[in-house]
């Protein structure tokens, strides 16, 4: 038995050595489009230690918050295509932004090489506990009674599109207040600076359970195991309403395929670790760890799909 363990350790050492030799001998910058503590930051910090170990380089998480993650993705697109620059993109930065802006300073398809979709999670419509309505239907009624008077925090492009489709589907008017990521939006809801927001289920669940937020519905097709008693928004009468939030690893266009394959292999290896799987599941997220080809196909499918949804909701590119 001992010789099998030794052989496995030797094989792992050789794989890690080969991976390290493929990358430049300097720290790897992992750009993240959200402030520390946000969903994309969580995804980045989840894989950074494992990548550091495998590549033999320090992987530095560089969290750059900006409206809809544009600044971090622009910086990533301009990074050296040699493995020293990586980025955590998400459904907002790489799908929704295409329909939100006439001129993005980056192209989600042309300027990036997909490596692997990492994790995904649903979102929920939450409110300050002092806000009057207690159900989704009561919220819609309140919004119709006072059009444009209810403030909703917008945390990124995914939240913006989900909000506009919700408004269009229910015939309500809300006052959109943009924030630079999830964390400031959470604070805005709990402080009463805004009444409501669409935020990641894993992030808001502790706040809901502690009474610092209340929840009207989840945006997933099925109820969340983290909030099993909370109905979906579709259940509450908005037929077909479904939005999720995924996070993925990208590199600048031109990054050699051999480096992409090394990175994908290490992502798969990281998510095979029970400790990592336990952390992801505890947060109510789903592990994807798909191939570069699967992520490329998802972008090709989702970008036009959501452009049509946004056009139907009357969302005009800025």
Secondary structure as the mmCIF struct_conf table of DSSP 4:
data_model
#
loop_
_struct_conf.conf_type_id
_struct_conf.id
_struct_conf.beg_label_comp_id
_struct_conf.beg_label_asym_id
_struct_conf.beg_label_seq_id
_struct_conf.end_label_comp_id
_struct_conf.end_label_asym_id
_struct_conf.end_label_seq_id
HELX_RH_AL_P HELX_RH_AL_P1 UNK A 2 UNK A 22
BEND BEND1 UNK A 23 UNK A 23
BEND BEND2 UNK A 25 UNK A 26
HELX_LH_PP_P HELX_LH_PP_P1 UNK A 27 UNK A 27
STRN STRN1 UNK A 28 UNK A 32
BEND BEND3 UNK A 33 UNK A 34
TURN_TY1_P TURN_TY1_P1 UNK A 36 UNK A 37
BEND BEND4 UNK A 38 UNK A 38
HELX_RH_AL_P HELX_RH_AL_P2 UNK A 39 UNK A 55
TURN_TY1_P TURN_TY1_P2 UNK A 56 UNK A 56
BEND BEND5 UNK A 57 UNK A 57
STRN STRN2 UNK A 59 UNK A 63
HELX_RH_3T_P HELX_RH_3T_P1 UNK A 67 UNK A 69
HELX_RH_AL_P HELX_RH_AL_P3 UNK A 70 UNK A 77
TURN_TY1_P TURN_TY1_P3 UNK A 78 UNK A 78
BEND BEND6 UNK A 79 UNK A 79
TURN_TY1_P TURN_TY1_P4 UNK A 81 UNK A 84
STRN STRN3 UNK A 85 UNK A 90
HELX_RH_AL_P HELX_RH_AL_P4 UNK A 91 UNK A 91
HELX_RH_PI_P HELX_RH_PI_P1 UNK A 92 UNK A 96
HELX_RH_AL_P HELX_RH_AL_P5 UNK A 97 UNK A 100
BEND BEND7 UNK A 102 UNK A 103
BEND BEND8 UNK A 105 UNK A 106
TURN_TY1_P TURN_TY1_P5 UNK A 108 UNK A 111
STRN STRN4 UNK A 112 UNK A 127
TURN_TY1_P TURN_TY1_P6 UNK A 129 UNK A 130
BEND BEND9 UNK A 131 UNK A 132
BEND BEND10 UNK A 135 UNK A 135
HELX_RH_AL_P HELX_RH_AL_P6 UNK A 136 UNK A 145
TURN_TY1_P TURN_TY1_P7 UNK A 146 UNK A 149
BEND BEND11 UNK A 150 UNK A 150
STRN STRN5 UNK A 151 UNK A 155
HELX_RH_AL_P HELX_RH_AL_P7 UNK A 156 UNK A 170
TURN_TY1_P TURN_TY1_P8 UNK A 171 UNK A 171
STRN STRN6 UNK A 175 UNK A 179
BEND BEND12 UNK A 180 UNK A 181
HELX_RH_AL_P HELX_RH_AL_P8 UNK A 182 UNK A 191
TURN_TY1_P TURN_TY1_P9 UNK A 192 UNK A 192
BEND BEND13 UNK A 193 UNK A 195
STRN STRN7 UNK A 196 UNK A 200
HELX_RH_AL_P HELX_RH_AL_P9 UNK A 201 UNK A 210
TURN_TY1_P TURN_TY1_P10 UNK A 211 UNK A 211
BEND BEND14 UNK A 212 UNK A 212
STRN STRN8 UNK A 214 UNK A 218
BEND BEND15 UNK A 220 UNK A 222
HELX_RH_3T_P HELX_RH_3T_P2 UNK A 225 UNK A 227
TURN_TY1_P TURN_TY1_P11 UNK A 228 UNK A 229
BEND BEND16 UNK A 230 UNK A 230
HELX_LH_PP_P HELX_LH_PP_P2 UNK A 231 UNK A 231
STRN STRN9 UNK A 232 UNK A 232
TURN_TY1_P TURN_TY1_P12 UNK A 233 UNK A 237
TURN_TY1_P TURN_TY1_P13 UNK A 239 UNK A 240
STRN STRN10 UNK A 244 UNK A 252
TURN_TY1_P TURN_TY1_P14 UNK A 253 UNK A 254
HELX_RH_AL_P HELX_RH_AL_P10 UNK A 257 UNK A 271
TURN_TY1_P TURN_TY1_P15 UNK A 272 UNK A 272
BEND BEND17 UNK A 273 UNK A 273
HELX_RH_AL_P HELX_RH_AL_P11 UNK A 274 UNK A 282
TURN_TY1_P TURN_TY1_P16 UNK A 283 UNK A 284
STRN STRN11 UNK A 286 UNK A 287
HELX_RH_AL_P HELX_RH_AL_P12 UNK A 292 UNK A 312
TURN_TY1_P TURN_TY1_P17 UNK A 313 UNK A 314
HELX_LH_PP_P HELX_LH_PP_P3 UNK A 315 UNK A 317
#
